Amino acid sequence: MRKRGFIPDEVTVLSILQACSYSGLFEVGIHLFRNMESKFKIKPAIEHYSCMVDLLGRSGSSSKAMEFIKESAFSESPLLWRTLINTSNQQGDVNISTLASKYLLDLVPDDAGSYILISNMYTRGGMFSDAAKVRTLMNNRRMKKDAGCSWVEIENKVHRFFASGKDHQESMEIYKKLDELSCLMKEKSHPDIAYLQTWDI
């Protein structure tokens, strides 16, 4: 983009940070985040911070991710703490995910989604009694999580999609196309991702 005279915007930077996180290009992502304001005049938003928490967690630095949140302007954002719980849980860091869950519940004590996230965290870590306590606490408070959904507008008509839902009138065609795209991406994945580490961004 820079060679062709395009100036990256905040969405472009976010996409590259996510790609770095998912691809294991942690140093490239950290470098980009640190320089996005000076190089591109883009002030990091909460989404960029969330991506960095994910990146640090995936790199095996969950404790650094926690310090990163505490030192950020968004230290009281439930989004960052949820991200830390997810990523530290994926890395098997039960201590950090447990600490993060306490911060999260202090911030949003009445959010059903947070209780489910924490219950799943305990279950994944084999801490079934703790998971049951969280679910019991949630039930005692009569909390219920609304089903998450995505939507897209095509020709002035809104199509809603729920996770794993099959109630859309074209769901069979949609899942078939998703399978085709998934296979295509696996076949066409870039053979040499290492060259990205030489980028000057």
N, C-alpha and C positions, 0 to 999 in steps of 0.2 A: 504493500500500500504506500509506504513512504517513498519507494523508488519511483512509483507512478504519480507522485504528487498528492496523494490522499492523506488527510490528517485523521488519525484514528479518533473516534469519539469514545464516550464512556462505555457504550455497549460493546464496541470492538475490544476495548481493553478487558472488560469483564469476560468476554468470550475466550480471549487468549489466556486469561488467568485460569478459567475453568479447564481449558485444554491442557495447560501446564499441570494442573492438579491431577487430572485423570490420566495423563501420560507419564507421570513421574518426573517431569521437568521442573523440579522444585526450585532449584537455584534460579532458573530463568524467570519463573513466576515471582519469586521474591524480589529479584532485580527490577522487574517491570513495575511491581507495586511501589517500590521505593522511589522510582524515578518518574512515575506517571504524571505527577504534578509539575515537576521541573521540566520534563521533556515535552509533554503534551498539553500542559495547562489544564489537566483534569484533576479536580479534587476528589479523592476517594469517597464514594458513598457507602452506605451500609452494605449494599450487595457486594462491593469489592472487599470489604472487611470480612464478610461471611465466607467469601471464596478463599481468602487468605487463611481463615481458621481451618477450613477444609483441607487446604494445601498443607499447612503445617501439621495437621493431624495425620494426613496420609503419609507424610514424610517420616512419621514415627516420633514427632515432637509435640505430643499432646500437651505437655506441661508448658512448652513455649506458646502454644496456641492459647492456653488459659491466660498466661501473662499478657499476651497480645490483646486479648479481650479487655482485661482489667485496665490496661494502659490506653485503650482506645477511647474515642469520643462516644462510642456506642456501648459502653460497658453495661448499661441497663437495658439492652435490647434482648428480648427473648430469642430472636432469630439467631444471634451469635451463640447463645448458650445451647440452643437446640442443635445447631450445627456441630458444636463441640461434642455434645453427647453422641451424636451419630458417628462422627469420625473416630472418636476415641473408642467407642464401642466396636467399630469395625476393626480397630487395631488391637482389640483385646485389653485395653487399658481401663480396667474396672475402677481403679482409684480415681482417675480423672473424670470419668463419666459419672461416677457417684457424686463427686464434688460439684460437677457442673449441674447435676440434677437438683441439688439443694439450692444453688443460685437461681435456677429456673423457677422452681416452685415458690421461692421468695418473691420473685418478680410477678408471676402470674399464678396465684394460688387457686384461681377458679377456672383455669383453662383445661378442659377435658383432654385435649390433644397432648398436652404436656404429660399428664398422668399416664396416658397410653404409651407414649414414647418411653417413659421411665420404666413402666412395667415390662415393656418389650426388651428394654436394656437388661433388666434383671434376669428375665427369662433366657435371653441369649447367653448371659454369663453363668447360667446354671443356678442362679440364686432364686429358686422358685418360691420360697417362703416370703422373700421381700417383694417379689412380683405380686403375689397374692395379697399382701398387705396394701400395696398401692391400689390394686383393683378394688379391694374392700373399701378403702378410704374414698375412692371415686364413687362407688355405689352408694355409700352412706350419705354422700353429699348430693346424690341424685344427679350426677353429671353424666352427660351423654355427648359423644363426639359426633358432630355433623359429618356426613360423608363428603369427602373432598371431590371436587370435580373440575374439569377443564371445559372450555367451550371455544367454539370458533364460529364466526359469522360468514356465511356464504350466500351471496345474492339476497341480502337483507333477511336471512333466516338464521337464527341462532341454534347451533347444534351443541348439546351438552353431553359430556362423557364422564362417567364415574369409573373409578379404578376397577379394572377387571370386568367392567359392565358389558353386558351383551344385549341391552334393551334398545339400542339404536337400530333403526330399521335397516341400516346398511352395515351392521356390525360384522357380518361374515366377510363381506368384501373388504372392510377396513382391516380386519385381522389378517386376511390373506395378503393384502398389500404390505402390511407391517412385516410379515414373515419374509416376503420377497425382498424388501429393503434391508432387513437384517442380514439375510444371506449375501446380498450384494455388497454390503459394507464389509463383511468378513472377507469376501473374495478380493475386494479392491483396497483393503487396508494398506497404508503406505509401507513399503518394504524397508525403509530406512528412516526411522523417526529420529535417530541420533543427530542428524544434520541440524535439527532445530536448536540444539544446544549451542550452535555457533552463531545464532542470530544476535545482532546488536540492536536490542530494543530498550 
